[in-house]
Amino acid sequence: MTAGILPLLLALSSEAPLGDLNAAFGNFSAEYLYGDSGARMPDVEAFRAEYDFIVIGAGTPGCVQANRLSENGNWNVLLLEAGREESLVQSVPLTAAAFYGRIGNNWEYPSEPMETACKGGPGGACLGFKGRGLGGTSSHNFMLYTRSHQRDFDGWASDGNYGWSYREVLPYFLKAESSYVKVSSNTFETPMINSVLEVAREFGYRAINPFDKVQLGFYRASTTTLKGQRYSAARAYLHPVCNRGNLHISMNSIVTKILIDPVTKVAYGVEFTKNGVSHTIRTKKEIILSAGVIASPQLLMLSGIGPRHHLKTLSIPVIKSLDVGYNLHDHYGYAQLRFKLRNPGTFEPHKTIAQQFDEYISNGTGPFSSPAGFDVLAFMKTRSSDLPSDYPDVELMVKTVSLDKSTTNKQLQYLGLEEALKHSSLLVNPSDDTLSMVILLMSPKSRGRVWLNSSNPFDKPRMDPNFFDHPHDLTTVIEGIQLGIRMGESRSLSKYGPMIDRTPTAGCEHLIFGSDEYWRCSIRQQGSVLGHQCGTCKMGPKSDPSAVVNPELQVHGVGNLRVADASILPGPLAGHPNAALFMVGEKLSDFIKEYWNGCVWKK
């Protein structure tokens, strides 16, 4: 067992066929997560010829749809998911970043090579991780819960998206939070957490919380966790109802085409493969596409819905020409700002990692319950902000939690943490204690695009985030870094003696560290994609030529087909999108129920 327990669990979580050993690990995961080794998610093998509703993708909104639509016992619902059930490896909050993209439950989408960002990445490209498996990205994100700013939703409504103002979406946030979604505040504290929160007062910001309608200020992170464990959309919405007789959940099912009558332009079924076997299933009522911000536009285009000129180049018959794949926007993240601490502040004193891990397994507490170590979020404004006075243009995620590498060697090897965390900032010696920050660009002006690589549904689509196409975005990130430096040099943190880590970014050594020229170079060399991509199936009224779906999330000009995932979000959110996606799922299920119960939702 020299490689360690966690790498073994990672191997068992991979797609390699391991027979009885893999099944045993699945039972062990179920026992750990649900208290019952038999509480695994049922995976349907025998399908009905048709269902009332077919949901494509078990990400956050897809899980909500499967639950809420199957509440009606007269409706049969099929949920198709390309991935598998989540495992206990994904449930530990602290190691979310270390295992991000390493557990097989993700789609690794490389971007096109860019000159403006990720130049130091493999092939000069950013690598976008999106969730693959029940729960989608909620099964391997950082679990951070923020409702976003009221102006986000009021802006949607003012653009013609009736029903989406803050006043109108708030009841759906509350519905999710009071039923299935579990939002927790981590009680674990390192010595530094409160000092970082004191910076808010020093800088003139309010102490806020993730439920405030104005997201400008500092707060301790709240997460989608319960008793220290990740509580994904699948655990929240699917697991409690997975044995409903009218809900079929099919894993390892890759949808290759949505079937649409070319004359009536009405969707009537789907084609998919499961374990190498092809299936065609029809729908009586609707298909809800929730495959995600990259896979949803891909599937629409493969099915004949997309830019006419692009589909024709691939000899795909055009059902409806719409701007599918455009309007891609993302929260670019700069993750290279670090401060060396003369006096340690991110450790839990006098405890070994083995003791901390045992505390977590036994009680769900301690540093392993921290979301990737980022326990403080700061929504701030830069000098050059052209946004309203109460609206942030950057978020600083502050890592206040580390593990003491010096406490043990045998335990580290046994758990596999040394190897798993060797490239992360979590595992450090007390003499090298570090305060780290990630600067997120909240309101990018640049827009990218997703498009098909070929007409083969098994080819990954192409993606160009187009980071920093608009020069204001680069200015904002530089000023966000400068805000982070001011935080590190603040009076509130002075007792830890922070000194900025002046190790130059590879490729920028020739520039003066700390100059604007240096930061421009450093930003362009690296890029952190946190799974916040949105917008590729934009919601908008019929009068908006760039809109793909209407305010009821119906595809313009195509019957019985809706889209519900991050792709419909018209513009960037001042927050992490998962909370809004729970709301989107809840709102859409009411739209659908009202429509099919004879009360069409009206403006």
N, C-alpha and C positions, 0 to 999 in steps of 0.2 A: 504493500500500500504506500510505497514511497512517493507516488505521484500526488497522493492526497485524496481525501473524500470528495471534495467539491469537483475536481476534474473528473472523477469517476461519475458523479451525478450529471455533470455536463455531457459526458459521453453517452450516458443512458438517456439524456434528454435529446440527443441528436436524432437524425432520421435513419441512422443505421439500423437494420433489422436485427434485433438482439433476442428475439423469441421470448422464452420464459423469463429471462433476466429483465428484459424491458417491461414485461407485464408485472413482474414482482416490484419493480421500481414504481410503476403506476399505482399499484395497490398501496405501497408505502407512502407515496405522495398523498393519496386520498386519505389515508389514516392520519397523516400529519395535518393536512389542511382542513379536513371535515370531521375528524374523529371517528371515521368509519372506512375501513379498507374497501368496502363494497360500494362506497358513495361516488363512483366514477360516473362521468357523463355518458349517457347512452349514445351509441353511434349507430344510426339506422342503416340497415343493409337492404331491406325490402321496401321499395318506394310505392306510394300510390301513383296512379296514372296522372292525377292532377290534384292540385292543392288550391285553396282559396288564395293564399298568399305565399310567394316565394321570396325569401330574404337572402340576398347574396352578400356574404361577409358577416362575420361575427365580431366586428369591432364594437365600439361603444354604442352607436346608434342601432346597429344591427341586433345586438343583444336586447336592447330596450324594445325594439319592434317585435322580436320573437316572443318576449314575455307578454307585452301588452295586447298584441293581436290575438294571442292564444288564450287570453282571458275569456274571450267569447267561445264557449264550448261548441258552437255551431260552425266555427271557422277552423279549417285545417291549415297549419302553417309548416312550411319547410324552411329550415335554416341551413344554408350551404356554406361551409368554411373550408378553405384550402389547407389550413394547418390542423394542429392537434390540441389536446387538452393541456392546460398549463400544469406545471409541476412545482414542487416545493422549492426548487432552485430559484424560481422567479419570485418567490414570496418574501425574500429577505430584503428589506428596504436599503440597507447600507450598501450592499453589493450590486445594486441595480446598474450603476455605471460600469463596474468592472466586467459584468457579464453582458453588457449591452451589445447586441450583435453577435454573441458567441454561443447561444443556446439553441440555434436551429429554428426558433420561433420568430423569425423575422424575414422580411424581404430586404435584401441588400440591393438598393437601387443606386448604381454609380451615376453621377452626373456627367454631362459632357465636360471635357477639360476646359478650364476657365483661366483667363489671365487676371481676373479680378479677385479671386478667392480660391483657397484650397490648392494653391500652386505647389505646396509641399506635400500634398497627399499623393496616393498611388496614381500615377498617370496624370497628375495635375487635376484630379477630380475630387469632388465631395462624395462621400458615401452616405446615402440616405437610408436610415433604418426605419421600417414601418412594420407594425405588428403582424405576425402570421400565426394564427392560432385562435382559439376561443378567447375572447377579450380584446383581440387586436392589439393596438399599441398600448392600451391600458394594462396589458399583462407584462410589459417590460419598460414602461416609462419611469420617470422619477416620482410619480404619484402625486405631484404638487397640485393642489386644488385651488383655483382662483376663478371666481365668477366672471372676471373682466369688468370693464368700465361701462357705466350706463350709456356713455356717448357712443360706444360701439354699436349698440342695438338701436338707439335712437337714430343713428346715422343710416342704418339699414332701412328703417321705416321711412325716413325722409327721402330715400332714393326710390320709393315706390313699393317697398316690401311690406305690405299691409300685414298686421298681426305680429310684427317682430320688434316693436318698440320695447324699451326696458320695462315699462309698466305691463306690457302684454306677455313678455317672456318670464318675468319674475315668478309667476305662479308655477311655472314648469321647473325652474330651479328648486323651488320649495317642495314641489311634489316629489322630485327625485331624492332630495336630501331627507325628506321625512318618511320615505318608504324603503327603497333598496340601497341607495348609495350610502356608504359609510365614510364620514369625514372625521378625522381625528387630529388632535393637536398632540405632538410628541412631547412627552414630559421629560425626556432625557435632556440634561444640560451639561455642557462643558463650561469651564470657567469663563470662556470668551463670549458666550452667546449674549448675555445681558449687556456686556460692553459694546458689542456691535449694535444692539438695539438702542443704546444711549446715543449713538451717532445721529440718530433721527432728530433728537431734540437739539443737538449741537448744530445741525445743518438746517434747522427750521422746518422739519417735516413732522407730520402727525404719526402717531402710532395707530395703525389701522388693522383690519382683519380681512380675510379673503372674501367676506360676504358684503363688504362695503360697496356702495354703488359708485363711489369715487375712489379709484385705485391709484392713489398718490400718497406714498408714505412707506413705512417699514412695518413688517410683522414677522413673527415666528411662523414657520411654514405649517400649514395644515395639509394633510394627505389623505388619499383614499386608502386608508388602512383600518384594520380592526385588530385590537390586541397585538399590535406590533407587526402584523402581517399585511402584505399587499392585498387589497380588496378590489380586484379588477371588475370590469363590467360583466365578465362571465360569472365570477363568484357572486356578484350582486344580483344580476337579473336572470341568469340561466340556471344556476345550480338549484335554487329553491323551487323551480317549476319544471325541471328537465324531464320529469316523469309524467307530465300531462299527456294524456292519450292523443290529443289533437296537435301536439308539437313534435315534429321530427327534426332531430339535429344530425346532420351528416358531416363528418370530418373528412379530411384528405380529399376534398371534393373541389376540383378546379373548374370553374365555369369558363367555357370557351366562347359562348355566344348567347346573346339574348335574341330570341326569335320574335320578329316583328313582321306583320303583314305589310308588304310593300304598297298595297293599294289603300287599305284602310288606315295604315300607320298606327296599328294597335298591337302592343306587345302581348304575346299569348303563351310564351314558354321559354325554357332555357335548355341549353345543351351543356353537359359537364362530364368530366371524367372522375371516377373514383377508383383508386387502386388499379388504374390501367383499363378500367371498363367504362365505356361511353354510355351515357344516359340522356334521354330527352324527356322532360317533365313539363306538363302544361299547367297554366294557372287559370282559375275561374275569375279571379278579380284583378290582382295587381302583382307586379314585381317591384320589390324595393331593393335598389342597388346601394349597398353599403360596403363596398370593397376598398374604400380609402382614396386618398387624394391622388394617388398615382394609378392604382388599378381600376378605379371607377371610370376615369376618362379613357383608359386603355380599352376596357370592355365595351364602352359606348361606341368608340371608333371601330372596333372589330365588328360591331353589330350594325354599322352603317349610319351612325349618328356622330357627326363631327364636321370639321372644315371640308367643304366639297373638294377643294383643290388637293388637299392632302390625301383624302380617301381615294380619289381617282388615280393618283400616282401609284397606289398599291392595288388597284383594280378591285376595290371594295365597293359594291353597289351602295349608292347614297340613298338612305331613307329620309334623313333630315339633316340639312346643313346648319350646324350650330358651332359656336366658338368653343368647342370642347378642348380642354387641355391648356387653354390660355389662362392668364390671371394668376399664375402660380406665385404665391408669396410665402415668406418664411421668416422666422425670427433668427436671423444670423446670430451666432454666438461666438464671442471671443473668449477663449479659455486659457490665455497665457499670462494672466496677471496674478503674480504671487508675491507674498511678503515673507521673508524669513523672520522668525520671532526669536529675540534674545531670551525671552522668558516664555516657556511653553504655556499654551492656553487652550489647545484643541484636544487635549487628552483627558481621559478620566483617570485621576491619579491612583496609584497603588493597586491597579488591577491588571492582570495579564489578559491577553486576548482570549486564551482558553476560558478564563473565568467569565469574561464578557459574553463569549459565545454561549456558554452554559446558561448564563442568566437570560439570554435571549430565547434559547430553545425552551427553557422552563417557564418563563414569565412574559415573554414578548417585550422586554424592556432592555435598556442599556443602549450603547452606541449602535448596535446592529439594527435598531428600530429607527434610526435616522435615515431620511431619504437621500441616499448617496452622499451624506455628510452635509447637504445644503439645508441648514435649519433656519436661515434668515433670508427673506426676500425684501429687496428695496426697490420700489418703483419711483423713479426720479426724473427730473427734467435737466436737459443740457442747456448751455448758453444759447445755442443756435436754434432751439426749438421753435417751430412755427405753428405749434399745436395750441389748443386752448389752455388757459393758465392752470386748469385742474387736471390736465391729461399728461401722463408720463410719455417720454419718448425712449427711455431705456429702463431695463430692469437689471439690477445687480443681484445675482445669486451668490450668497456668501457661504463658503464652506467653513463650518466651525467645528467639525468633528474629524478626528484622526484616530488611527490605531497605533499603539506603541510597538513598533517592530522589535525593540530591544527586550521585550518582556519574556520571550520564549523563542526557541528554535524548533524543538520537536513538535510542539503543538501546531506551529505554523505549517510545517511539512505535513503533519497528519491531516489537517483541515484543507491543505492545498491553497491556503490564502497567499502565501508568499509568491507563488507562481501566478495566481489569478490576479493579484493586485500589483504586480511588479511595475506596471506602466501607469498606475493610478497615483493620485496624490494622497490616498487614504493611509497608506502604510509607510510610516516614517519613524526615524529615531527621534527621541526627545530633543537631542542637541540640534536637530535639523527641522524643528517644528515649523509648519508653514500655514499661513492664512491664504486661501485661494478665493478668487472671484471669477465668475463668468458674467460677461456683459452681453445682454441680449438687446437687439434692436427691435423695439416694440412696433413701430409704424413705418416699415420700409416703403419707399416710393417706387423701388424697382420691382419689376414683374418678370417672371420667367414663364416657362412653357413645358408641357409634357406632350410627346407625340409618339406615334408608332415607329418601331424599328422595322417591322415587317407585318404581313397579314397572318403570321403564325402566332396563335395565342400563347404559346409557350416561350416566345421571345420576350425578354424584358423590354419595356418601352424606353424611350430616350427622354432625358430630363435635363433642362438647363435652368438652374435657379436664377441665373442672371444677376447674382449679387453685385451690388454697387454700380449697376448700370446708371443709376441716378446719383450724382456726386454728393447730394445732401446726406445720403445714407452713410457714406464713408466719414463725413464730418461728424455725424452724430455718434458713431462708434468711437472715434478718437476722443470726443469730448466725454463719452461714457467712461472710457479708460481713465481719463483725467479725474473724473469724479471718484472712481475707485481708488486712485492714488491719494486723493485728498482724504478719503475715508481711512486709508491705511496710515496716513500721517496725522490723524485727528487726535485731539486731546483724550477722547474717550478710550482710545486703544493704546495710548502712549505707555501704559504700564507693562505692555508686552514687548516693547521695543521693536516694533516692526520695521524692517528694512526691505525695500523693494528688491526683488530678485532681478539682478541685472544680466542674467545669462541671456545672450542675444538669441533671437529666433534665427534658425538656420536660413541662410540666404540674405540676412539683413546685417551681418556682422560689419559691413563697411560703413554703416550709418551711425550717427551719434545716438546712443541709447536715450530714449525719452523725447527725442525731437518728433515733430509731426511727420517728417519724412520716414523716421524709423517706424512709427506706429502704422503708417500707411503700408509700408513693406510687410510688417509683421501680420497685419490683418489680412493682407492678400495672400500671404504664405500659408495661412492656416484658416480653418473654418470648422465650427462645431455645429453639426446638424442635429437638433434635439427632437426631431419628429413633429415639429410644429407647422409643417407645410399645409397650406390651405388654398382654396379658391378656384380649382381647375374645372369645376362644373358650377359656375357662379349662379347664385340666386338673384333674380331680378325680374321686373315686370316685362310684359311683352314688348313694351316700347324701348327696352334696353337691348341694343343689337348684340351686346357681348354676353347676355344672360343665356344660361343653358336650362335652368329650371325656374318655374314661377314661384311666387311666395308660398304656395302649398306643396312645393318641392316636386311638382309634376314636370316632366321633361316637355319643353315647349314643342307643340306640334305632334306629340306621340302619346297615344292613349295607354292607360294602365301601366305606366312606368314612372317611378319616382326615384330620386336620389337622396340619400340621407347619410352624410358623413362630412368630414372636414372640407371636402371639395366644394360644398355649396356655400361656404362662408364668403361673402362678397369682398370683405377687406380684413386686414389684420386685427387681432384682438389685443388689448392691453392686459394680457394674462396668458396662462397656459390653457390650451384649448379643450382639454378633456371635460372640464366642468360644463362648458357650453355645449359639448356634444351629447352629454346626458340630457340637457335641456332640449336640444334639437330632437332627440329620439322620443322624448315624452310628448313634445308638441306635435310631431308628425303622427304619432299613434292616435292622438285625438282628431287630427285632420281626417285620417283614414276612417276612423269609427263614425265620425259625423257624416262623412261622404256616403258610406255604404249603409248607414242606417236611415238614409233618405233625407238627411239634413246637410246639404252641401254647404261647407264653410264659406261664408260670404264676408266681404269687406265691411 
